[in-house]
Amino acid sequence: MAVKLRTPLTEEDVLKLKAGDLVYLSGVIYTARDLAHRKLLEKAPFDLRGAVTYHCGPIVRKKESGYEIVSAGPTTSARMNRYLEKILSMGVKGIIGKGGMKVGPFREHKAVYFAFTGGAGSLAAKSVKRVLDVYWLEELGIPEAVWVLEVEEFPLIVGIDAFGNSLYSTPR
């Protein structure tokens, strides 16, 4: 059975999820790769409580009336393990990416890791309804900037739940 969720996420939302659950996520998400994490940890320009970040460097097309996301595939999340504890302590309740991350911080902060299939960036882009904002575009460039995206029914799998269960490792 699929679970439909809307951002911002609450602790109650994430505690209902189990590793392997299919989730359709709607609302606002924030892309964040390596450089964006560093900037967010210095001073986030928006409230991260209940937020969902997406390890993604999208392909973006400039239009007369803003931006269009052409492709939004995930990047490897393990690179962001060094920022995980701090970003979750800022209130982030969900992270989207590929390949998994350290399990302990998700259990400690009652947050979840959502998996999205690598190589399916055009499918992810179909869930993006519009670009709401972008931070640090001039400084970081398109793939590293923080893109604020409104998504509708973004299809995800819970890869790591708030209880420490993971699709990426066997139980101890």
N, CA and C atoms as a LAMMPS dump frame, in Angstrom:
ITEM: TIMESTEP
0
ITEM: NUMBER OF ATOMS
516
ITEM: BOX BOUNDS ff ff ff
-5.0000000000000000e+02 5.0000000000000000e+02
-5.0000000000000000e+02 5.0000000000000000e+02
-5.0000000000000000e+02 5.0000000000000000e+02
ITEM: ATOMS id mol type element x y z
1 1 1 N 0.839 -1.182 0
2 1 2 C 0 0 0
3 1 3 C 0.888 1.25 0
4 2 1 N 0.563 2.181 -0.83
5 2 2 C 1.326 3.425 -0.923
6 2 3 C 0.848 4.431 0.126
7 3 1 N 1.796 5.218 0.605
8 3 2 C 1.511 6.265 1.578
9 3 3 C 1.671 7.606 0.877
10 4 1 N 0.694 8.482 1.043
11 4 2 C 0.792 9.832 0.488
12 4 3 C 1.157 10.782 1.619
13 5 1 N 2.229 11.554 1.39
14 5 2 C 2.698 12.507 2.386
15 5 3 C 2.845 13.882 1.764
16 6 1 N 2.727 14.908 2.609
17 6 2 C 2.915 16.299 2.189
18 6 3 C 3.929 16.943 3.123
19 7 1 N 4.83 17.709 2.529
20 7 2 C 5.805 18.447 3.326
21 7 3 C 5.154 19.704 3.884
22 8 1 N 5.661 20.229 5.008
23 8 2 C 6.734 19.693 5.825
24 8 3 C 6.296 18.425 6.558
25 9 1 N 7.25 17.528 6.791
26 9 2 C 6.956 16.278 7.481
27 9 3 C 7.019 16.481 8.986
28 10 1 N 6.197 15.74 9.681
29 10 2 C 6.22 15.755 11.144
30 10 3 C 6.854 14.463 11.643
31 11 1 N 7.204 14.442 12.9
32 11 2 C 7.719 13.209 13.49
33 11 3 C 6.673 12.105 13.382
34 12 1 N 5.418 12.46 13.576
35 12 2 C 4.332 11.482 13.444
36 12 3 C 4.312 10.876 12.041
37 13 1 N 4.514 11.713 11.015
38 13 2 C 4.559 11.213 9.635
39 13 3 C 5.64 10.151 9.469
40 14 1 N 6.854 10.477 9.919
41 14 2 C 7.972 9.566 9.673
42 14 3 C 7.903 8.309 10.531
43 15 1 N 7.316 8.399 11.709
44 15 2 C 7.22 7.22 12.563
45 15 3 C 6.225 6.188 12.028
46 16 1 N 5.375 6.574 11.104
47 16 2 C 4.437 5.642 10.475
48 16 3 C 5.08 4.831 9.351
49 17 1 N 6.252 5.273 8.895
50 17 2 C 6.894 4.659 7.737
51 17 3 C 7.834 3.528 8.129
52 18 1 N 7.889 2.524 7.275
53 18 2 C 8.793 1.388 7.46
54 18 3 C 9.64 1.233 6.198
55 19 1 N 10.876 0.759 6.382
56 19 2 C 11.747 0.504 5.24
57 19 3 C 10.999 -0.374 4.229
58 20 1 N 11.034 0.038 2.971
59 20 2 C 10.349 -0.687 1.908
60 20 3 C 9.02 -0.084 1.505
61 21 1 N 8.471 0.829 2.32
62 21 2 C 7.188 1.459 1.975
63 21 3 C 7.324 2.316 0.722
64 22 1 N 6.296 2.3 -0.098
65 22 2 C 6.189 3.195 -1.25
66 22 3 C 5.53 4.48 -0.769
67 23 1 N 6.134 5.617 -1.109
68 23 2 C 5.62 6.921 -0.687
69 23 3 C 5.463 7.811 -1.907
70 24 1 N 4.343 8.523 -1.968
71 24 2 C 4.14 9.574 -2.96
72 24 3 C 4.205 10.892 -2.199
73 25 1 N 5.281 11.641 -2.44
74 25 2 C 5.538 12.86 -1.692
75 25 3 C 5.108 14.082 -2.487
76 26 1 N 4.372 14.975 -1.839
77 26 2 C 3.95 16.245 -2.444
78 26 3 C 4.361 17.386 -1.52
79 27 1 N 4.528 18.562 -2.116
80 27 2 C 4.898 19.739 -1.341
81 27 3 C 6.211 20.317 -1.817
82 28 1 N 6.964 20.908 -0.886
83 28 2 C 8.216 21.588 -1.209
84 28 3 C 9.399 20.724 -0.792
85 29 1 N 10.378 20.571 -1.694
86 29 2 C 11.638 19.906 -1.379
87 29 3 C 12.782 20.816 -1.812
88 30 1 N 13.968 20.57 -1.259
89 30 2 C 15.141 21.405 -1.514
90 30 3 C 16.282 20.537 -2.026
91 31 1 N 16.814 20.838 -3.207
92 31 2 C 17.981 20.092 -3.668
93 31 3 C 19.197 20.529 -2.86
94 32 1 N 20.096 19.599 -2.616
95 32 2 C 21.316 19.937 -1.869
96 32 3 C 22.382 18.888 -2.143
97 33 1 N 23.462 19.351 -2.756
98 33 2 C 24.641 18.513 -2.937
99 33 3 C 25.728 19.002 -1.984
100 34 1 N 26.966 18.592 -2.205
101 34 2 C 28.062 18.868 -1.277
102 34 3 C 28.187 20.35 -0.901
103 35 1 N 28.364 21.218 -1.89
104 35 2 C 28.577 22.637 -1.591
105 35 3 C 27.348 23.276 -0.946
106 36 1 N 26.177 22.863 -1.364
107 36 2 C 24.946 23.397 -0.772
108 36 3 C 24.84 23.021 0.705
109 37 1 N 25.25 21.803 1.06
110 37 2 C 25.227 21.412 2.47
111 37 3 C 26.122 22.33 3.304
112 38 1 N 27.297 22.624 2.781
113 38 2 C 28.199 23.526 3.516
114 38 3 C 27.535 24.876 3.76
115 39 1 N 26.88 25.412 2.721
116 39 2 C 26.21 26.714 2.848
117 39 3 C 25.038 26.625 3.828
118 40 1 N 24.25 25.571 3.74
119 40 2 C 23.104 25.42 4.635
120 40 3 C 23.55 25.333 6.094
121 41 1 N 24.664 24.666 6.332
122 41 2 C 25.153 24.537 7.706
123 41 3 C 25.702 25.852 8.239
124 42 1 N 26.192 26.721 7.354
125 42 2 C 26.643 28.052 7.78
126 42 3 C 25.457 28.896 8.21
127 43 1 N 24.452 28.964 7.345
128 43 2 C 23.239 29.724 7.649
129 43 3 C 22.172 29.406 6.607
130 44 1 N 21.203 28.64 7.001
131 44 2 C 20.118 28.271 6.085
132 44 3 C 19.211 29.483 5.861
133 45 1 N 18.9 29.809 4.611
134 45 2 C 18.043 30.958 4.319
135 45 3 C 16.545 30.651 4.44
136 46 1 N 16.219 29.458 4.905
137 46 2 C 14.826 29.053 5.088
138 46 3 C 14.776 28.065 6.242
139 47 1 N 13.592 27.829 6.746
140 47 2 C 13.389 26.946 7.895
141 47 3 C 13.494 25.491 7.449
142 48 1 N 14.386 24.753 8.066
143 48 2 C 14.581 23.347 7.715
144 48 3 C 13.742 22.391 8.561
145 49 1 N 12.996 22.91 9.521
146 49 2 C 12.182 22.023 10.36
147 49 3 C 11.094 21.354 9.526
148 50 1 N 11.147 20.024 9.479
149 50 2 C 10.184 19.244 8.712
150 50 3 C 10.508 19.159 7.226
151 51 1 N 11.631 19.725 6.84
152 51 2 C 11.997 19.789 5.423
153 51 3 C 12.441 18.429 4.882
154 52 1 N 12.372 18.333 3.554
155 52 2 C 12.907 17.191 2.822
156 52 3 C 13.942 17.739 1.849
157 53 1 N 15.17 17.219 1.951
158 53 2 C 16.22 17.607 1.017
159 53 3 C 16.421 16.486 0.009
160 54 1 N 16.904 16.87 -1.16
161 54 2 C 17.085 15.916 -2.257
162 54 3 C 18.514 16.015 -2.751
163 55 1 N 19.26 14.94 -2.654
164 55 2 C 20.633 14.9 -3.158
165 55 3 C 20.556 14.832 -4.686
166 56 1 N 20.559 16.009 -5.285
167 56 2 C 20.294 16.12 -6.712
168 56 3 C 20.951 17.374 -7.268
169 57 1 N 21.547 17.248 -8.428
170 57 2 C 22.04 18.387 -9.193
171 57 3 C 21.241 18.43 -10.48
172 58 1 N 20.113 19.114 -10.485
173 58 2 C 19.191 19.037 -11.621
174 58 3 C 19.741 19.674 -12.896
175 59 1 N 19.174 19.261 -13.992
176 59 2 C 19.401 19.933 -15.272
177 59 3 C 18.246 20.913 -15.416
178 60 1 N 18.596 22.188 -15.59
179 60 2 C 17.605 23.255 -15.531
180 60 3 C 17.633 24.073 -16.825
181 61 1 N 16.455 24.418 -17.308
182 61 2 C 16.324 25.276 -18.491
183 61 3 C 15.739 26.615 -18.044
184 62 1 N 16.414 27.7 -18.44
185 62 2 C 15.895 29.048 -18.149
186 62 3 C 14.793 29.355 -19.142
187 63 1 N 13.676 29.864 -18.628
188 63 2 C 12.546 30.247 -19.466
189 63 3 C 12.247 31.722 -19.218
190 64 1 N 11.374 32.284 -20.042
191 64 2 C 10.999 33.691 -19.857
192 64 3 C 10.422 33.94 -18.47
193 65 1 N 9.66 32.98 -17.99
194 65 2 C 8.975 33.163 -16.706
195 65 3 C 9.573 32.291 -15.599
196 66 1 N 10.893 32.157 -15.588
197 66 2 C 11.516 31.39 -14.52
198 66 3 C 12.356 30.237 -15.034
199 67 1 N 12.225 29.094 -14.372
200 67 2 C 13.047 27.934 -14.684
201 67 3 C 12.183 26.696 -14.849
202 68 1 N 12.702 25.751 -15.624
203 68 2 C 12.055 24.455 -15.805
204 68 3 C 13.074 23.372 -15.49
205 69 1 N 12.67 22.387 -14.709
206 69 2 C 13.532 21.257 -14.399
207 69 3 C 13.372 20.236 -15.526
208 70 1 N 14.474 19.98 -16.231
209 70 2 C 14.464 19.045 -17.356
210 70 3 C 14.716 17.621 -16.865
211 71 1 N 15.648 17.487 -15.929
212 71 2 C 15.981 16.192 -15.345
213 71 3 C 16.387 16.422 -13.892
214 72 1 N 16.008 15.495 -13.038
215 72 2 C 16.291 15.669 -11.6
216 72 3 C 16.631 14.332 -10.959
217 73 1 N 17.617 13.66 -11.516
218 73 2 C 18.035 12.378 -10.953
219 73 3 C 18.848 12.556 -9.686
220 74 1 N 18.85 11.538 -8.835
221 74 2 C 19.586 11.628 -7.568
222 74 3 C 21.084 11.457 -7.769
223 75 1 N 21.84 12.027 -6.859
224 75 2 C 23.275 11.79 -6.8
225 75 3 C 23.547 10.869 -5.61
226 76 1 N 24.717 10.299 -5.562
227 76 2 C 25.071 9.347 -4.514
228 76 3 C 25.078 10.021 -3.144
229 77 1 N 24.273 9.496 -2.251
230 77 2 C 24.082 10.112 -0.942
231 77 3 C 25.242 9.906 0.018
232 78 1 N 25.994 8.835 -0.123
233 78 2 C 27.069 8.545 0.831
234 78 3 C 28.056 9.707 0.947
235 79 1 N 28.206 10.48 -0.128
236 79 2 C 29.098 11.645 -0.083
237 79 3 C 28.656 12.647 0.974
238 80 1 N 27.377 12.679 1.285
239 80 2 C 26.841 13.65 2.233
240 80 3 C 26.788 13.118 3.67
241 81 1 N 27.317 11.916 3.91
242 81 2 C 27.328 11.373 5.275
243 81 3 C 28.023 12.314 6.255
244 82 1 N 29.035 13.035 5.799
245 82 2 C 29.775 13.932 6.703
246 82 3 C 28.904 15.079 7.21
247 83 1 N 27.818 15.395 6.504
248 83 2 C 26.914 16.481 6.897
249 83 3 C 25.637 15.975 7.56
250 84 1 N 25.438 14.661 7.557
251 84 2 C 24.153 14.075 7.939
252 84 3 C 23.707 14.457 9.346
253 85 1 N 24.557 14.25 10.317
254 85 2 C 24.176 14.53 11.712
255 85 3 C 23.739 15.981 11.876
256 86 1 N 24.519 16.911 11.344
257 86 2 C 24.212 18.334 11.509
258 86 3 C 22.949 18.737 10.753
259 87 1 N 22.765 18.228 9.546
260 87 2 C 21.595 18.629 8.754
261 87 3 C 20.31 18.094 9.399
262 88 1 N 20.362 16.87 9.941
263 88 2 C 19.183 16.34 10.627
264 88 3 C 18.93 17.087 11.93
265 89 1 N 19.983 17.531 12.603
266 89 2 C 19.794 18.266 13.854
267 89 3 C 19.16 19.638 13.607
268 90 1 N 19.188 20.113 12.37
269 90 2 C 18.54 21.383 12.016
270 90 3 C 17.048 21.202 11.749
271 91 1 N 16.557 19.956 11.845
272 91 2 C 15.129 19.707 11.711
273 91 3 C 14.701 18.996 10.453
274 92 1 N 15.627 18.7 9.537
275 92 2 C 15.265 17.966 8.321
276 92 3 C 14.68 16.617 8.729
277 93 1 N 13.544 16.255 8.15
278 93 2 C 12.875 14.998 8.485
279 93 3 C 12.964 13.956 7.377
280 94 1 N 13.392 14.367 6.194
281 94 2 C 13.512 13.418 5.098
282 94 3 C 14.636 13.806 4.156
283 95 1 N 15.331 12.807 3.666
284 95 2 C 16.375 13.007 2.67
285 95 3 C 16.109 12.037 1.53
286 96 1 N 16.181 12.547 0.308
287 96 2 C 16.004 11.738 -0.895
288 96 3 C 17.366 11.589 -1.568
289 97 1 N 17.664 10.4 -2.026
290 97 2 C 18.911 10.183 -2.744
291 97 3 C 18.994 8.777 -3.284
292 98 1 N 20.236 8.352 -3.596
293 98 2 C 20.438 6.975 -4.033
294 98 3 C 21.616 6.38 -3.28
295 99 1 N 21.524 5.103 -3.023
296 99 2 C 22.637 4.365 -2.454
297 99 3 C 22.697 4.264 -0.95
298 100 1 N 21.842 4.949 -0.224
299 100 2 C 21.814 4.846 1.229
300 100 3 C 22.794 5.764 1.94
301 101 1 N 22.68 5.786 3.261
302 101 2 C 23.517 6.624 4.124
303 101 3 C 23.702 5.898 5.451
304 102 1 N 24.412 6.544 6.381
305 102 2 C 24.551 5.992 7.728
306 102 3 C 23.169 5.906 8.37
307 103 1 N 22.921 4.83 9.067
308 103 2 C 21.591 4.571 9.634
309 103 3 C 21.362 5.298 10.963
310 104 1 N 22.369 5.305 11.837
311 104 2 C 22.202 5.829 13.199
312 104 3 C 21.58 7.204 13.298
313 105 1 N 22.033 8.193 12.522
314 105 2 C 21.444 9.521 12.635
315 105 3 C 19.945 9.574 12.303
316 106 1 N 19.482 8.715 11.412
317 106 2 C 18.043 8.693 11.102
318 106 3 C 17.254 8.19 12.302
319 107 1 N 17.78 7.189 12.962
320 107 2 C 17.127 6.66 14.171
321 107 3 C 17.163 7.719 15.278
322 108 1 N 18.32 8.33 15.483
323 108 2 C 18.498 9.318 16.553
324 108 3 C 17.594 10.538 16.379
325 109 1 N 17.439 11.014 15.14
326 109 2 C 16.675 12.244 14.884
327 109 3 C 15.253 11.988 14.383
328 110 1 N 14.846 10.723 14.362
329 110 2 C 13.496 10.364 13.896
330 110 3 C 13.231 10.975 12.51
331 111 1 N 14.055 10.558 11.559
332 111 2 C 13.955 11.026 10.179
333 111 3 C 14.023 9.806 9.252
334 112 1 N 13.769 10.025 7.965
335 112 2 C 13.776 8.925 7.002
336 112 3 C 14.618 9.27 5.777
337 113 1 N 15.118 8.214 5.167
338 113 2 C 15.852 8.318 3.904
339 113 3 C 14.966 7.707 2.828
340 114 1 N 14.66 8.501 1.821
341 114 2 C 13.859 8.035 0.697
342 114 3 C 14.784 7.711 -0.471
343 115 1 N 14.6 6.568 -1.077
344 115 2 C 15.395 6.179 -2.235
345 115 3 C 14.636 6.505 -3.517
346 116 1 N 15.397 7.03 -4.486
347 116 2 C 14.862 7.215 -5.834
348 116 3 C 15.862 6.587 -6.793
349 117 1 N 15.374 5.949 -7.822
350 117 2 C 16.199 5.206 -8.757
351 117 3 C 17.126 6.101 -9.557
352 118 1 N 18.414 5.771 -9.523
353 118 2 C 19.378 6.47 -10.358
354 118 3 C 19.08 6.217 -11.824
355 119 1 N 19.349 7.201 -12.662
356 119 2 C 19.106 7.067 -14.092
357 119 3 C 17.688 7.39 -14.51
358 120 1 N 16.855 7.778 -13.567
359 120 2 C 15.45 8.071 -13.873
360 120 3 C 15.146 9.552 -13.657
361 121 1 N 16.1 10.411 -14.016
362 121 2 C 15.952 11.844 -13.795
363 121 3 C 14.776 12.471 -14.513
364 122 1 N 14.44 11.964 -15.713
365 122 2 C 13.292 12.537 -16.43
366 122 3 C 11.984 12.161 -15.738
367 123 1 N 11.936 10.976 -15.122
368 123 2 C 10.75 10.592 -14.345
369 123 3 C 10.6 11.51 -13.137
370 124 1 N 11.702 11.782 -12.439
371 124 2 C 11.646 12.684 -11.284
372 124 3 C 11.167 14.065 -11.718
373 125 1 N 11.658 14.536 -12.857
374 125 2 C 11.277 15.868 -13.35
375 125 3 C 9.779 15.968 -13.612
376 126 1 N 9.145 14.863 -13.951
377 126 2 C 7.696 14.877 -14.184
378 126 3 C 6.918 15.183 -12.905
379 127 1 N 7.507 14.884 -11.753
380 127 2 C 6.853 15.18 -10.479
381 127 3 C 7.062 16.62 -10.043
382 128 1 N 8.008 17.316 -10.67
383 128 2 C 8.276 18.713 -10.312
384 128 3 C 7.258 19.606 -11.018
385 129 1 N 6.428 20.264 -10.254
386 129 2 C 5.39 21.127 -10.828
387 129 3 C 5.919 22.514 -11.134
388 130 1 N 6.839 23.014 -10.275
389 130 2 C 7.44 24.315 -10.557
390 130 3 C 8.615 24.573 -9.639
391 131 1 N 9.469 25.476 -10.102
392 131 2 C 10.588 25.954 -9.303
393 131 3 C 10.092 27.171 -8.539
394 132 1 N 10.162 27.101 -7.212
395 132 2 C 9.684 28.202 -6.377
396 132 3 C 10.77 29.239 -6.119
397 133 1 N 12.025 28.785 -6.052
398 133 2 C 13.128 29.696 -5.743
399 133 3 C 14.433 28.968 -5.997
400 134 1 N 15.514 29.708 -5.971
401 134 2 C 16.858 29.131 -6.064
402 134 3 C 17.792 29.983 -5.212
403 135 1 N 18.691 29.321 -4.483
404 135 2 C 19.656 30.001 -3.626
405 135 3 C 21.064 29.683 -4.105
406 136 1 N 21.914 30.696 -4.09
407 136 2 C 23.336 30.574 -4.39
408 136 3 C 23.616 30.132 -5.831
409 137 1 N 22.732 30.48 -6.759
410 137 2 C 22.916 30.092 -8.159
411 137 3 C 24.194 30.693 -8.742
412 138 1 N 24.395 31.987 -8.556
413 138 2 C 25.58 32.649 -9.113
414 138 3 C 26.861 32.108 -8.488
415 139 1 N 26.819 31.871 -7.193
416 139 2 C 28.012 31.439 -6.47
417 139 3 C 28.362 29.966 -6.725
418 140 1 N 27.345 29.108 -6.75
419 140 2 C 27.593 27.667 -6.802
420 140 3 C 27.348 27.026 -8.167
421 141 1 N 26.586 27.679 -9.035
422 141 2 C 26.25 27.09 -10.325
423 141 3 C 25.006 26.224 -10.242
424 142 1 N 24.505 25.845 -11.397
425 142 2 C 23.224 25.125 -11.466
426 142 3 C 23.202 23.829 -10.651
427 143 1 N 24.159 22.908 -10.819
428 143 2 C 24.008 21.635 -10.1
429 143 3 C 24.165 21.743 -8.586
430 144 1 N 24.942 22.71 -8.101
431 144 2 C 25.205 22.816 -6.662
432 144 3 C 24.285 23.795 -5.936
433 145 1 N 23.592 24.647 -6.675
434 145 2 C 22.665 25.595 -6.043
435 145 3 C 21.552 24.829 -5.322
436 146 1 N 20.903 25.492 -4.394
437 146 2 C 19.736 24.909 -3.74
438 146 3 C 18.499 25.342 -4.528
439 147 1 N 17.85 24.376 -5.148
440 147 2 C 16.618 24.62 -5.902
441 147 3 C 15.443 24.27 -5.01
442 148 1 N 14.508 25.175 -4.887
443 148 2 C 13.3 24.961 -4.091
444 148 3 C 12.215 24.528 -5.068
445 149 1 N 11.809 23.272 -4.933
446 149 2 C 10.902 22.673 -5.904
447 149 3 C 9.57 22.294 -5.285
448 150 1 N 8.516 22.572 -6.008
449 150 2 C 7.198 22.064 -5.624
450 150 3 C 6.981 20.773 -6.395
451 151 1 N 6.779 19.68 -5.65
452 151 2 C 6.578 18.38 -6.289
453 151 3 C 5.183 17.856 -5.986
454 152 1 N 4.739 16.997 -6.877
455 152 2 C 3.431 16.36 -6.694
456 152 3 C 3.573 14.87 -6.929
457 153 1 N 3.249 14.102 -5.884
458 153 2 C 3.294 12.639 -5.925
459 153 3 C 4.612 12.113 -6.483
460 154 1 N 5.696 12.591 -5.914
461 154 2 C 7.041 12.132 -6.255
462 154 3 C 7.155 10.697 -5.728
463 155 1 N 7.376 9.696 -6.598
464 155 2 C 7.389 8.291 -6.157
465 155 3 C 8.721 7.902 -5.522
466 156 1 N 8.664 7.474 -4.261
467 156 2 C 9.862 7.155 -3.495
468 156 3 C 9.672 5.85 -2.728
469 157 1 N 10.79 5.239 -2.352
470 157 2 C 10.782 4.07 -1.474
471 157 3 C 11.498 4.467 -0.185
472 158 1 N 10.959 4.071 0.95
473 158 2 C 11.651 4.324 2.214
474 158 3 C 12.841 3.363 2.266
475 159 1 N 14.044 3.926 2.168
476 159 2 C 15.268 3.126 2.201
477 159 3 C 15.779 2.906 3.611
478 160 1 N 15.614 3.918 4.47
479 160 2 C 15.994 3.828 5.886
480 160 3 C 14.871 4.487 6.683
481 161 1 N 14.312 3.746 7.632
482 161 2 C 13.227 4.333 8.416
483 161 3 C 13.762 4.915 9.731
484 162 1 N 12.875 5.535 10.479
485 162 2 C 13.244 6.227 11.719
486 162 3 C 13.582 5.265 12.858
487 163 1 N 13.428 3.955 12.604
488 163 2 C 13.741 2.953 13.612
489 163 3 C 15.09 2.281 13.339
490 164 1 N 15.747 2.706 12.262
491 164 2 C 17.053 2.158 11.924
492 164 3 C 17.018 0.971 10.988
493 165 1 N 15.845 0.65 10.472
494 165 2 C 15.758 -0.431 9.492
495 165 3 C 16.191 0.111 8.136
496 166 1 N 16.988 -0.681 7.416
497 166 2 C 17.567 -0.209 6.161
498 166 3 C 17.466 -1.265 5.079
499 167 1 N 17.133 -0.838 3.882
500 167 2 C 17.152 -1.734 2.728
501 167 3 C 18.574 -1.992 2.253
502 168 1 N 19.527 -1.224 2.773
503 168 2 C 20.914 -1.299 2.319
504 168 3 C 21.801 -2.166 3.187
505 169 1 N 21.31 -2.619 4.331
506 169 2 C 22.14 -3.455 5.206
507 169 3 C 21.26 -4.507 5.879
508 170 1 N 21.894 -5.563 6.303
509 170 2 C 21.167 -6.627 6.991
510 170 3 C 21.062 -6.288 8.478
511 171 1 N 19.985 -6.714 9.123
512 171 2 C 19.824 -6.432 10.559
513 171 3 C 20.964 -7.057 11.367
514 172 1 N 21.331 -6.394 12.433
515 172 2 C 22.405 -6.919 13.302
516 172 3 C 21.813 -7.718 14.434
